[in-house]
Amino acid sequence: MRLFVSEGAPGSLPVLAAAGRAQGRAELLVSTVGPEECVVPFLTRPKIPVLQLDSGNYLFSTSAICRYFFLLSGWEQDDLTNQWLEWEATELQPALSAALYYLVVQGRKGEDVLGPVRRALTHIDYSLSRRSCPFLAGDTESLADIVLWGALYPLLQDPAYLPEELGALHSWFQTLSSQEPCQRAAETVLKQQGVLALRPYLQKQPQPGSFEGRAVSNEPEEEELATLSEEEIAMAVTAWEKGLGSLPPLRPQQNPVYSRLRQWNTFYLCGTDEYGTATETKAMEEGLTPQEICDKYHAIHADIYRWFNISFDIFGRTTTPQQTKITQDIFQRLLTRGFVLQDTVEQLRCERCARFLADRFVEGVCPFCGYEEARGDQCDKCGKLINAIELKKPQCKVCRSCPVVKSSQHLFLDLPKLEKRLEEWLGKTLPGSDWTPNARFIIRSWLRDGLKPRCITRDLKWGTPVPLEGFEDKVFYVWFDATIGYLSITANYTDQWERWWKNPEQVNLYQFMAKDNVPFHGLVFPCSALGAEDNYTLVSHLIATEYLNYEDGKFSKSRGVGVFGDMAQDTGIPADIWRFYLLYIRPEGQDSAFSWTDMLLKNNSELLNNLGNFINRAGMFVSKFFGGYVPEMVLTSDDRRLLAHVTLELQHYHQLLEKVRIREALRSILTISRHGNQYIQVNEPWKRIKGSEADRQRAGTVTGLAVNIAALLSVMLQPYMPTVSATIQAQLQVPPPACSILLTNFLCTLPAGHQIGTVSPLFQKLENDQIESLRQRFGGGQAKTPPTPAEAMAAAAPQQIQVLMDEVTKQGNIVRELKAQKADKNQVAAEVAKLLDLKKQLALAEGKPLETPKGKKKK
């Protein structure tokens, strides 16, 4: 292999550092060439760095070359690294290029240089701090570290541009800079000249656009319009002129989901997963039966989704006879085909609560990574599966006592026996599918470690009964039958449910979830369905998000931090604004954070000043200047070009949503709105309407085209803001067929002579004091105060009180025996302390006042 680098070429830094790490893995010749030398024969412009492989192929992307060297070193790819590389290319590089240009070419200093990159540096520091890891993707150096270090080194080697307050970034940068491969790379490229070595390279780069204010502004920049061919413009005009007549017949579906706007036969369902220990415990706390607690919270969830205008065909539940029937049928088929094992399991049992503890009610130290709040089934930090008895320092999450290990007979799904079927299915499903990168990575990491038998039963009463002799006192583990809930909910909706769930040839199944649920939807249920051999429909596209944080921390119900579903409607902010902002910051590629300040900015800039302003102006011009009727439109070449630009953005919107890139597709709506605002500003119809006949005709064309763009936006908005969408359509009196179908071309749906309704503003400004009040309210102030003894008595269940009474009796006997034996005073004192603590817990549970310890009277 031969690596071509150049002095003063910033891309050479990371590739040399990566090559240094892979030294000895392959024979490599490093050649230093001039920046103008054409190394790659088929490229018309010089490109450095370049890696020529032994096969004769060339790699000329910095990230691709670094990745190749890391793979030679035995590094395994991971999703988090890929996310960092995407961020580096799309977010860091533009800002960094501007900062280096200002510093080296223009001679600027201080905040002029640091300003463009401050936000990016803060993001890296925050990510390192939050994960409590020394490197970007974990505890060991990864490809992402070397690529970002190489990009940042020319600037950050000067301490003036490495802010002291960014401690985690500072530590990360110094750790990498002190490594020998990185030091050698810096010496080769910068030649003791520091950042000035980049001057010849930077002088040939175009001057960057202004970055002032980017660190704090949420206002989008004006997009450069794409270059269009005459053919594209002609096609857009032809589609526009066809108008409503080109719409196909409507299907009988009204709900505003994107797939329905495309006239795809869509079934949209969700539900509450109601079995398991969590339900039993919550029922105990509230003094209700498990069924009563399920009824209560199912209604609460349904009300929340109704308020948010989420248009499920059915919002069902798992506590139904259909759930029992279908789950037991799948189990029996697995059992008959030899995919179920029996084994004795050592489980954690809390003697104080008198129950075996479900995985989620055990917490302890992860045996793999040392995370101190690992659950009994999985560690949220490293993602590895855990058997609860493997946890170090386990605790019962209900009473915080230390559970004991006891044996119980259980059933297991034989995942190793199903692994080959799963691999074959994934091999057919994943290529060309829209599984998100994190979902692919999670499933592959499970398979890489080798599948193990998975316990599918629990020692509980509340759940789907196990139909097998000897297991009558057990139920199915909630994550075995919860995913079967999709089938049973459909069966409760229609007796034709098998046409959806036993029809893989004709049904595309999309499932949406947070990434912690990927193993159950992408592995456990597919294995169950494949083993059942009943032609079940399996997930075609598994869409998993990263995590949404709250301001600078995490959401926490117990601490009262963050806004939850049942609280949003009490904020006074409409549901559509919540929908818009949460989809705008949807954590699709990496974790994101809810911010009250950012919500205010997005509402006031994107909704009020951009989208709302354009739609309101377009409608008002029709009402004010043309008596409420859409005027005649005589298109100029500029108008035709605008039609083509809107069509291009509309098609981009479709492409993004078809790939389930929901957040990005929302940007297409805002981009079209910005095009509309610019079009109005340039043409000034409010002035032209007062001019000559030609001017008035021009005002009519601009107004008519603008109001048609507004009508298009109303349909594009349906999946995001259904109430706002319906309001726009009512104001503009958009014909019903145009409200229910969204084609890939921009049509004239409001022809000349169309009468619109009354136009009024769509959005309200969010004020700083309003937002600050909400920030205070949801920043921990609503956390619950410790319960009074009376509240504790009301919450405590009789079973818990009986357990405590038994413990007090038992400990009292121990103390009496020790005293009778005249045991060591320290030993007696320790056991007495235990007894007093148990009596205190019992008193709280019974709602009695705590007694003040009585001391001995002095003689």
C-alpha positions in Angstrom: 0.0 0.0 0.0 1.1 3.6 -0.6 -0.1 6.6 1.4 0.2 10.0 -0.3 0.2 13.0 2.1 1.2 16.6 1.9 2.8 19.1 4.3 0.2 21.7 5.3 -2.8 19.6 4.2 -5.1 19.2 7.3 -6.5 15.9 6.1 -3.0 14.3 6.3 -3.0 14.6 10.1 -5.6 12.0 11.0 -4.6 9.6 8.3 -0.9 9.6 9.4 -2.0 9.1 13.1 -4.3 6.2 12.0 -1.5 4.7 9.9 0.8 4.9 12.9 -1.6 2.9 15.0 -1.7 0.2 12.4 2.0 0.0 12.0 3.2 -3.5 11.3 -0.2 -4.8 10.2 0.6 -4.3 6.6 3.4 -3.0 4.4 3.0 0.7 3.9 5.0 3.3 2.0 4.3 6.9 2.9 5.1 9.5 0.2 5.0 13.2 0.7 3.9 15.1 -2.4 3.1 18.6 -3.3 -0.5 19.8 -2.8 -1.0 20.3 -6.6 0.1 16.8 -7.6 -2.6 14.6 -9.2 -2.2 11.2 -7.5 -5.5 9.7 -8.5 -5.5 9.3 -12.3 -9.3 9.5 -12.8 -9.8 12.7 -10.7 -9.6 16.1 -12.6 -8.4 18.0 -9.5 -5.6 17.3 -7.0 -6.8 15.3 -3.9 -4.7 14.7 -0.8 -4.5 12.5 1.3 -4.8 9.4 -0.9 -4.3 5.7 -0.1 -3.5 3.4 -3.0 -4.3 -0.2 -2.1 -2.4 -3.2 -3.3 -5.4 -4.0 -5.6 -4.8 -0.7 -7.4 -7.9 0.9 -6.0 -7.8 4.3 -4.4 -9.3 5.7 -1.2 -9.3 9.5 -1.1 -11.7 10.4 1.7 -9.9 11.1 5.0 -12.5 9.2 7.0 -12.4 6.2 4.7 -8.6 6.0 4.8 -8.6 6.2 8.6 -11.4 3.6 8.8 -9.3 1.2 6.6 -6.3 1.5 9.0 -8.5 1.0 12.0 -10.0 -2.2 10.5 -6.5 -3.5 9.8 -5.8 -3.0 13.6 -8.8 -5.3 14.4 -11.2 -2.5 15.4 -14.9 -3.4 15.2 -17.2 -0.8 13.7 -20.0 0.6 15.9 -22.9 2.9 15.4 -21.8 5.6 17.8 -18.5 6.1 15.9 -20.5 6.4 12.6 -22.6 9.1 14.2 -19.6 11.0 15.3 -18.1 10.8 11.7 -21.3 12.1 10.2 -21.4 15.0 12.7 -17.7 15.8 12.0 -18.4 16.0 8.3 -21.7 18.0 8.4 -21.4 20.1 11.6 -17.7 20.4 12.7 -15.9 20.8 9.4 -17.8 23.8 8.0 -17.4 25.7 11.3 -13.7 24.6 11.7 -12.9 25.6 8.1 -14.3 29.1 8.8 -12.3 29.4 12.1 -9.0 28.4 10.5 -9.6 30.7 7.5 -10.2 33.6 9.8 -7.1 32.9 11.9 -4.6 32.0 9.2 -5.7 33.9 6.1 -7.4 36.9 7.5 -5.3 37.2 10.7 -8.3 37.5 13.1 -7.9 36.6 16.8 -9.9 35.7 19.8 -13.6 35.3 19.7 -13.6 36.0 15.9 -11.9 32.6 15.5 -13.4 30.8 18.5 -17.0 31.9 17.8 -17.7 29.6 14.8 -16.5 26.5 16.6 -17.5 27.2 20.2 -20.8 25.4 19.9 -19.1 22.3 18.3 -16.4 22.3 21.1 -19.1 22.5 23.7 -21.0 19.6 22.1 -17.9 17.4 22.3 -17.2 18.4 25.9 -20.8 17.7 26.9 -20.8 14.3 25.2 -17.6 13.3 27.0 -18.8 14.5 30.3 -22.2 12.9 30.1 -20.9 9.5 29.2 -18.1 9.7 31.8 -15.8 8.0 29.3 -12.3 9.2 28.2 -13.0 8.8 24.5 -15.9 9.6 22.2 -17.3 6.1 21.7 -16.4 4.5 25.0 -13.4 3.5 27.2 -11.0 2.9 24.3 -9.8 5.1 21.5 -11.8 4.8 18.3 -11.8 5.9 14.7 -14.0 8.9 15.7 -11.3 10.1 18.2 -8.5 10.1 15.6 -10.6 11.8 12.9 -11.9 14.6 15.2 -8.5 15.0 16.8 -6.9 15.4 13.4 -9.5 18.0 12.4 -9.1 20.0 15.6 -5.4 19.8 16.2 -4.3 22.8 14.1 -6.6 25.1 16.0 -6.5 23.6 19.6 -2.7 23.1 19.8 -2.8 26.9 20.6 -4.1 26.9 24.3 -5.9 30.2 23.5 -8.5 28.3 21.5 -9.0 25.5 24.0 -11.4 27.0 26.5 -10.4 26.2 30.1 -14.1 25.6 31.2 -14.3 22.6 28.8 -12.4 20.3 31.1 -13.5 17.0 29.4 -12.5 18.2 26.0 -9.2 19.5 27.3 -8.4 16.1 28.9 -9.4 14.2 25.7 -7.3 16.4 23.5 -4.2 16.2 25.6 -4.5 12.5 26.0 -4.5 12.0 22.2 -1.9 14.7 21.5 0.5 13.0 23.8 0.4 9.7 21.9 3.4 8.9 19.7 1.4 8.3 16.4 -0.4 11.7 16.8 2.9 13.5 17.7 4.6 12.1 14.6 1.7 13.1 12.4 1.7 16.6 13.7 5.5 17.0 13.1 5.2 15.7 9.5 2.3 17.9 8.5 2.9 21.1 10.5 6.7 21.1 10.4 7.1 23.1 13.7 5.2 26.0 12.1 2.0 25.3 13.9 -1.2 26.4 12.2 0.6 28.7 9.8 1.7 25.6 7.9 -1.9 25.4 6.6 -1.7 28.9 5.0 -0.9 27.7 1.4 -3.8 25.2 1.6 -6.3 27.6 3.1 -5.5 30.5 0.7 -6.8 28.3 -2.1 -10.1 27.7 -0.3 -13.2 29.9 -1.0 -13.9 32.5 1.7 -16.4 31.1 4.1 -19.8 32.7 4.7 -20.4 34.7 7.8 -20.5 32.5 10.9 -21.3 35.4 13.3 -24.1 34.4 15.7 -24.2 30.8 14.7 -23.3 29.7 18.1 -26.4 31.2 19.6 -28.8 31.8 16.8 -31.5 29.3 15.8 -32.5 31.3 12.8 -31.9 29.2 9.6 -29.9 30.7 6.9 -31.2 31.3 3.5 -30.7 28.2 1.3 -29.0 28.5 -2.0 -31.4 27.5 -4.7 -30.4 24.4 -6.6 -29.4 24.6 -10.3 -32.3 23.4 -12.4 -32.4 22.2 -16.0 -35.0 23.4 -18.5 -36.5 19.9 -18.6 -37.1 20.0 -14.8 -38.7 23.4 -15.0 -40.9 22.2 -17.9 -42.0 19.1 -16.1 -42.9 21.1 -13.0 -45.0 23.6 -15.0 -46.9 20.7 -16.8 -47.8 19.1 -13.5 -48.9 22.4 -12.0 -51.2 23.1 -14.9 -53.0 19.7 -14.6 -54.3 20.8 -11.2 -57.0 18.9 -9.3 -57.9 16.8 -12.3 -54.7 14.7 -11.9 -55.6 13.5 -8.4 -56.5 9.8 -8.2 -59.8 8.5 -6.5 -59.7 8.7 -2.7 -59.5 5.7 -0.4 -61.8 5.9 2.6 -59.2 7.1 5.0 -59.1 10.5 6.7 -56.4 10.5 9.4 -53.4 12.6 8.7 -50.5 10.1 8.6 -48.0 10.3 5.8 -48.7 6.8 4.4 -52.4 7.6 4.2 -51.6 10.8 2.2 -49.9 8.5 -0.2 -53.0 6.4 -0.4 -51.2 3.3 0.9 -53.4 0.8 2.7 -52.2 1.5 6.3 -53.0 0.1 9.7 -51.7 2.1 12.6 -51.8 0.6 16.1 -50.3 1.0 19.5 -51.3 -0.2 23.0 -50.5 -0.6 26.7 -48.4 -3.5 27.8 -50.1 -4.4 31.0 -48.7 -7.6 32.5 -45.8 -8.1 34.8 -44.3 -7.2 38.2 -44.5 -3.4 37.6 -48.3 -3.7 37.4 -48.5 -5.8 40.6 -46.3 -3.4 42.5 -48.1 -0.3 41.3 -51.5 -1.8 42.2 -50.2 -2.6 45.6 -49.0 1.0 46.1 -52.4 2.4 45.1 -54.5 -0.2 46.9 -56.1 -1.5 43.7 -56.2 -4.8 41.9 -53.9 -5.3 38.9 -56.8 -5.1 36.5 -58.0 -1.8 38.1 -54.6 -0.3 37.8 -54.4 -1.3 34.2 -57.8 0.2 33.5 -56.8 3.4 35.2 -53.5 3.9 33.3 -54.8 2.7 30.0 -57.4 5.5 30.1 -54.7 8.0 31.1 -52.5 7.0 28.2 -55.4 7.1 25.7 -56.3 10.6 26.8 -52.8 11.8 26.3 -52.6 10.4 22.8 -55.9 11.9 22.0 -54.7 15.3 23.2 -51.6 15.0 21.0 -53.9 14.1 18.0 -52.1 10.8 17.4 -54.5 9.0 15.0 -54.1 5.3 15.8 -56.6 3.0 14.1 -56.7 1.3 17.5 -55.0 2.0 20.8 -55.4 -1.4 22.5 -54.0 -3.4 25.4 -52.6 -6.8 26.3 -55.0 -7.9 29.0 -57.5 -9.5 26.7 -58.6 -13.1 25.8 -57.1 -12.7 22.3 -53.7 -12.0 23.9 -53.9 -15.2 25.9 -55.1 -17.3 22.9 -52.4 -16.1 20.4 -49.6 -16.2 23.0 -50.4 -19.7 24.1 -50.7 -20.8 20.5 -47.2 -19.5 19.6 -45.8 -21.1 22.8 -47.4 -24.5 22.0 -46.0 -24.4 18.4 -42.5 -23.6 19.8 -42.8 -26.4 22.4 -44.0 -28.9 19.8 -41.0 -28.1 17.5 -38.4 -28.4 20.2 -37.6 -24.7 20.7 -38.5 -24.6 24.5 -36.2 -25.9 27.2 -36.8 -26.5 30.9 -34.2 -25.7 33.5 -33.8 -24.8 37.2 -33.1 -21.1 37.7 -31.5 -19.4 40.6 -33.5 -16.3 41.2 -33.3 -13.4 43.6 -36.1 -13.4 46.2 -36.8 -10.5 48.5 -37.7 -12.0 51.8 -39.0 -8.7 53.1 -41.4 -8.4 50.2 -42.1 -12.2 50.2 -41.7 -12.5 46.4 -39.3 -13.4 43.6 -38.0 -10.2 42.1 -38.6 -9.5 38.4 -35.5 -8.3 36.6 -36.6 -4.7 36.5 -37.1 -4.7 40.3 -33.5 -5.6 41.0 -30.8 -3.0 40.7 -27.0 -3.3 41.3 -23.6 -3.0 39.9 -23.1 -4.2 36.3 -20.6 -7.2 36.3 -19.3 -6.0 32.9 -18.8 -2.3 33.1 -19.3 -1.4 36.7 -22.3 0.9 36.1 -24.0 1.2 39.5 -27.6 1.4 38.4 -27.8 -1.6 36.1 -31.2 -3.4 36.0 -31.6 -7.1 36.5 -32.0 -7.8 32.8 -29.8 -5.3 31.0 -27.3 -2.6 31.7 -28.4 0.8 30.2 -24.7 1.9 30.0 -23.0 -0.9 28.2 -26.1 -2.5 26.7 -25.2 -6.1 27.7 -27.8 -8.6 28.9 -27.5 -9.6 32.6 -28.9 -12.4 34.7 -30.1 -10.7 37.9 -28.0 -13.0 40.1 -24.9 -11.8 38.3 -25.4 -8.3 39.6 -22.9 -7.1 42.2 -24.5 -5.6 45.4 -28.1 -6.3 44.3 -30.9 -4.5 45.9 -34.7 -4.8 45.8 -35.9 -1.6 44.2 -39.1 -1.7 46.3 -37.7 -1.9 49.8 -33.9 -1.6 49.2 -33.1 -4.8 51.1 -30.6 -7.3 49.8 -32.4 -10.3 48.2 -31.3 -13.9 48.5 -30.8 -16.5 45.8 -33.4 -19.3 45.6 -34.1 -22.0 42.9 -37.2 -22.3 40.7 -38.1 -24.4 37.6 -38.6 -22.3 34.4 -39.0 -22.5 30.6 -36.5 -21.1 28.1 -36.7 -20.1 24.5 -33.8 -21.9 22.8 -32.3 -19.0 20.9 -29.1 -20.8 20.0 -31.2 -23.4 18.1 -33.0 -20.5 16.3 -29.9 -18.4 15.6 -29.4 -19.7 12.0 -33.0 -19.0 11.0 -32.6 -15.5 12.5 -29.4 -14.9 10.6 -31.0 -16.1 7.3 -34.0 -13.8 7.9 -31.8 -10.8 8.7 -29.7 -11.5 5.6 -32.8 -11.2 3.5 -34.4 -8.3 5.4 -31.7 -5.8 6.2 -30.3 -5.1 2.7 -32.4 -2.3 1.2 -34.4 -1.9 4.4 -34.8 1.2 6.5 -33.6 -0.3 9.8 -31.8 2.5 11.6 -28.0 2.1 12.1 -28.4 1.7 15.9 -30.9 -1.1 15.5 -28.6 -2.9 13.1 -25.7 -2.5 15.4 -27.6 -3.7 18.5 -28.8 -6.9 16.8 -25.4 -7.6 15.3 -23.7 -7.1 18.7 -26.1 -9.7 20.2 -25.3 -12.2 17.4 -21.6 -11.5 17.6 -21.6 -12.5 21.3 -23.6 -15.6 20.5 -27.3 -16.1 21.5 -28.1 -17.8 24.8 -31.4 -19.5 25.9 -33.8 -16.8 27.2 -36.1 -17.4 30.1 -39.7 -16.8 29.1 -41.6 -17.5 32.4 -41.9 -15.8 35.7 -43.1 -16.6 39.2 -46.0 -14.2 39.2 -49.8 -14.2 39.2 -50.4 -11.3 36.9 -49.7 -12.3 33.3 -50.6 -14.7 30.5 -50.9 -18.2 32.1 -48.4 -20.9 30.9 -50.4 -23.8 29.4 -48.1 -26.6 30.6 -48.5 -29.1 33.4 -46.2 -28.3 36.3 -46.1 -24.6 35.4 -49.7 -23.6 36.4 -48.4 -21.2 39.0 -46.3 -19.2 36.5 -46.9 -16.7 33.8 -45.1 -15.7 30.6 -42.3 -13.2 31.0 -43.7 -9.9 29.8 -41.1 -9.4 27.0 -42.1 -12.8 25.6 -45.7 -11.9 25.2 -45.7 -8.1 25.1 -44.6 -8.0 21.4 -47.3 -10.5 20.6 -49.7 -7.7 21.8 -49.5 -6.1 18.4 -51.1 -9.3 17.0 -53.8 -9.5 19.7 -54.6 -5.8 19.5 -55.2 -6.2 15.7 -57.3 -9.3 16.4 -59.5 -7.2 18.8 -59.9 -4.6 16.0 -60.7 -7.1 13.1 -61.4 -10.8 12.7 -59.3 -10.4 9.5 -56.1 -9.9 11.6 -54.2 -12.7 9.9 -54.3 -10.8 6.6 -52.0 -8.4 8.3 -49.9 -10.7 10.6 -49.7 -13.9 8.5 -49.0 -12.2 5.2 -45.3 -11.3 4.9 -45.4 -11.3 1.1 -47.8 -8.3 1.0 -47.3 -6.4 4.3 -44.5 -4.1 5.1 -44.2 -3.8 8.9 -42.7 -0.6 10.4 -42.0 -0.5 14.2 -41.0 2.6 16.1 -39.3 2.5 19.5 -36.4 3.8 21.6 -33.2 1.8 21.1 -33.5 -0.1 24.4 -36.4 -2.0 23.0 -34.6 -3.2 19.9 -33.6 -6.6 21.2 -37.1 -7.7 21.9 -38.6 -6.5 18.6 -35.7 -7.3 16.4 -34.6 -10.6 17.9 -36.7 -12.2 20.6 -40.1 -11.9 18.8 -38.7 -12.8 15.3 -37.1 -15.9 16.8 -40.4 -16.8 18.4 -42.3 -16.3 15.2 -39.7 -18.1 13.0 -39.8 -21.1 15.4 -43.6 -21.1 15.5 -43.5 -21.8 11.7 -46.9 -20.1 11.0 -45.9 -17.6 8.3 -45.9 -14.6 10.6 -45.2 -11.1 9.3 -41.9 -9.9 10.7 -40.6 -6.4 11.0 -39.4 -5.0 7.7 -38.2 -1.6 9.0 -37.2 -1.2 12.6 -36.9 2.5 13.5 -35.1 3.2 16.8 -34.3 6.6 18.2 -31.5 7.5 20.5 -32.3 9.2 23.9 -34.0 12.5 24.5 -32.5 14.4 27.4 -33.9 17.3 29.4 -32.0 20.6 29.3 -28.5 19.7 30.7 -29.5 16.4 32.3 -32.0 13.6 32.2 -35.8 13.3 32.6 -36.7 12.1 36.1 -40.2 11.6 37.4 -39.0 10.8 40.9 -37.1 14.2 41.0 -39.8 16.1 39.1 -37.4 17.0 36.3 -38.9 17.3 32.8 -42.3 17.5 31.1 -44.1 14.2 30.7 -47.1 13.4 28.5 -49.8 14.1 31.1 -48.2 17.4 32.0 -47.8 19.0 28.5 -51.5 19.9 28.2 -51.3 21.9 31.4 -48.5 24.2 30.0 -50.9 26.3 27.9 -48.8 25.4 24.8 -51.0 23.8 22.1 -50.4 20.1 21.2 -49.3 21.0 17.7 -46.4 23.1 19.0 -45.3 20.2 21.1 -45.5 17.9 18.1 -43.5 20.3 16.0 -40.7 20.9 18.5 -40.3 17.2 19.6 -40.1 16.1 15.9 -37.7 19.0 15.1 -35.3 17.7 17.8 -36.2 14.0 17.3 -33.0 12.0 18.3 -32.6 10.2 15.0 -28.8 9.9 14.7 -27.6 10.8 18.2 -29.0 11.9 21.6 -30.7 15.2 21.6 -32.0 17.5 24.4 -35.2 19.3 25.1 -34.5 23.0 25.8 -37.1 25.5 26.8 -35.1 28.4 25.3 -34.7 26.5 22.0 -38.4 25.7 22.0 -39.2 29.4 22.3 -36.7 30.2 19.5 -38.1 27.6 17.2 -41.7 28.7 17.8 -41.0 32.3 17.3 -38.6 32.0 14.4 -39.6 28.9 12.4 -43.4 28.9 13.1 -44.3 32.5 13.8 -41.9 34.4 11.6 -41.3 31.9 8.8 -44.2 29.4 8.3 -47.0 31.4 9.9 -45.9 34.7 8.4 -45.9 33.3 4.9 -49.2 31.5 5.0 -50.9 34.5 6.7 -49.5 37.0 4.2 -50.5 34.8 1.2 -54.1 34.5 2.5 -54.4 38.1 3.5 -53.3 39.4 0.1 -56.1 37.3 -1.5 -58.6 38.8 0.9 -57.4 42.4 0.9 -56.4 42.9 -2.7 -58.7 40.5 -4.6 -61.9 40.3 -2.6 -61.2 36.8 -1.3 -60.9 35.2 -4.7 -57.7 33.7 -6.1 -56.6 36.0 -9.0 -55.5 35.0 -12.5 -51.9 33.8 -12.7 -49.7 34.6 -15.7 -46.4 32.7 -15.1 -43.1 34.3 -15.9 -39.8 32.4 -16.2 -39.1 33.3 -12.6 -42.4 31.8 -11.5 -41.8 28.6 -13.5 -38.4 28.3 -11.8 -40.0 28.7 -8.4 -42.5 25.9 -9.3 -39.6 23.7 -10.1 -37.8 24.5 -6.8 -40.9 23.8 -4.8 -41.4 20.6 -6.7 -37.8 19.6 -6.0 -38.2 20.2 -2.3 -41.6 18.4 -2.2 -39.9 15.4 -3.8 -37.1 15.6 -1.3 -39.7 15.6 1.5 -41.2 12.4 0.0 -37.8 10.7 -0.3 -36.9 11.6 3.3 -40.2 10.3 4.8 -40.1 7.1 2.7 -36.7 6.5 4.4 -38.3 7.5 7.8 -36.1 10.5 8.2 -38.9 12.4 10.0 -36.8 15.2 11.4 -35.1 16.1 8.1 -38.4 16.0 6.2 -39.8 18.7 8.5 -36.9 21.0 7.3 -38.3 20.6 3.7 -41.6 22.2 4.8 -39.7 25.1 6.4 -37.5 25.5 3.3 -40.5 25.8 1.0 -42.0 28.4 3.3 -38.8 30.4 3.2 -38.8 30.2 -0.6 -42.3 31.6 -0.4 -41.4 34.4 1.9 -38.4 35.4 -0.3 -40.7 35.3 -3.4 -43.2 37.7 -1.8 -40.4 40.0 -0.5 -38.7 40.2 -3.9 -42.0 40.8 -5.9 -43.7 43.2 -3.3 -47.4 42.6 -4.4 -48.5 45.2 -1.8 -46.8 47.9 -3.9 -47.5 46.5 -7.4 -51.3 46.4 -6.7 -51.2 50.2 -6.6 -49.4 50.5 -9.9 -50.1 50.0 -13.6 -52.2 47.2 -15.1 -49.1 45.1 -15.7 -48.1 45.7 -12.1 -51.5 44.7 -10.8 -51.4 41.6 -13.0 -48.0 40.7 -11.5 -49.4 41.2 -8.0 -52.2 38.8 -8.9 -49.7 36.1 -10.2 -47.5 36.4 -7.1 -50.5 36.2 -4.8 -52.1 33.3 -6.6 -48.8 31.3 -6.6 -48.1 32.1 -3.0 -51.5 31.0 -1.8 -51.2 27.7 -3.7 -47.8 27.1 -2.0 -49.6 27.7 1.3 -52.2 25.1 0.3 -49.4 22.6 -0.5 -47.8 23.3 2.9 -51.1 22.6 4.7 -51.0 19.1 3.3 -47.3 18.5 4.0 -47.9 19.6 7.5 -50.6 17.0 8.2 -48.3 14.3 9.7 -46.6 16.9 11.9 -49.2 19.5 12.9 -52.7 18.1 12.1 -54.7 20.9 13.8 -52.7 23.7 12.2 -53.0 21.8 8.9 -56.8 21.6 9.2 -56.9 25.3 10.2 -55.0 26.4 7.1 -57.2 24.3 4.9 -60.4 25.7 6.4 -59.1 29.3 6.0 -58.1 28.7 2.4 -61.1 26.5 1.7 -58.8 23.9 0.1 -60.9 21.3 -1.9 -61.3 18.0 0.1 -59.5 15.9 -2.5 -56.4 18.1 -2.3 -56.4 17.7 1.5 -56.3 13.9 1.4 -53.7 13.1 -1.2 -50.1 14.3 -1.5 -48.5 13.7 -4.9 -44.9 14.1 -5.7 -45.6 17.1 -8.0 -46.8 20.6 -7.0 -50.3 21.1 -8.4 -52.4 24.2 -8.7 -55.2 23.2 -6.2 -56.6 26.8 -5.8 -57.3 27.9 -9.4 -58.2 31.4 -10.4 -61.7 32.3 -9.1 -61.4 30.0 -6.0 -62.9 31.7 -3.0 -61.1 31.4 0.3 -62.4 31.9 3.8 -61.4 34.2 6.7 -57.7 34.3 7.3 -56.3 34.7 10.8 -52.8 34.2 12.5 -51.8 30.6 13.1 -49.3 30.9 15.9 -48.8 32.9 19.1 -45.5 34.2 20.3 -43.9 32.5 23.3 -42.7 35.1 25.8 -39.5 34.8 27.8 -41.3 35.1 31.2 -43.8 32.4 30.2 -41.0 30.0 29.3 -38.9 30.9 32.3 -41.9 30.1 34.5 -42.3 26.7 32.8 -38.5 26.0 33.2 -38.8 26.6 36.9 -41.9 24.6 37.2 -40.5 21.5 35.5 -36.9 21.8 36.8 -37.5 19.8 39.9 -40.1 21.9 41.8 -42.9 19.4 41.3 -41.0 16.5 42.8 -42.9 14.8 45.5 -42.1 15.5 49.2 -41.4 12.6 51.5 -44.7 10.9 52.5 -46.1 11.5 56.0 -46.7 8.5 58.2 -50.4 8.6 57.3 -49.5 8.6 53.6 -47.1 5.7 54.1 -49.8 3.8 55.9 -52.2 4.3 53.0 -49.6 3.2 50.5 -48.3 0.2 52.4 -49.9 -3.1 51.5 -51.0 -5.6 54.3 -48.5 -8.1 52.9 -45.6 -5.6 53.4 -46.7 -4.9 57.0 -47.0 -8.6 57.8 -43.5 -9.2 56.4 -42.1 -6.4 58.6 -43.9 -7.8 61.7 -42.4 -11.2 61.1 -39.0 -9.6 60.7 -39.4 -7.7 64.0 -40.4 -10.9 65.8 -37.5 -12.8 64.3 -35.0 -10.1 65.2 -36.4 -9.7 68.7 -35.8 -13.4 69.3 -32.2 -13.0 68.1 -31.6 -10.2 70.6 -33.2 -12.1 73.5 -31.1 -15.2 72.8 -27.9 -13.1 72.7 -28.7 -11.4 75.9 -29.6 -14.8 77.6 -26.2 -16.1 76.4 -24.5 -13.0 77.8 -22.9 -12.4 74.4 -20.4 -9.7 73.6 -21.8 -6.2 74.1 -20.8 -5.0 70.7 -22.6 -8.0 69.0 -25.7 -7.3 71.1 -25.6 -3.6 70.2 -25.4 -4.3 66.5 -28.4 -6.7 66.6 -30.4 -4.2 68.7 -29.7 -1.5 66.1 -31.2 -3.8 63.4 -34.2 -4.4 65.6 -34.8 -0.7 66.2 -34.5 0.0 62.4 -37.1 -2.7 61.7 -39.5 -1.3 64.3 -39.0 2.1 62.7 -40.0 0.7 59.2 -43.0 -1.1 60.7 -44.2 2.1 62.5 -44.0 4.0 59.2 -45.8 1.3 57.3 -48.6 1.3 60.0 -48.8 5.0 60.0 -47.7 5.3 63.7 -45.7 8.2 65.0 -42.0 7.4 65.6 -41.0 7.0 69.2 -38.1 9.0 70.5 -35.5 6.7 72.0 -35.4 6.8 75.8 -32.1 7.1 77.5 -31.3 5.7 80.9 -31.7 8.1 83.8 -28.5 9.0 85.6 -28.3 8.0 89.2 
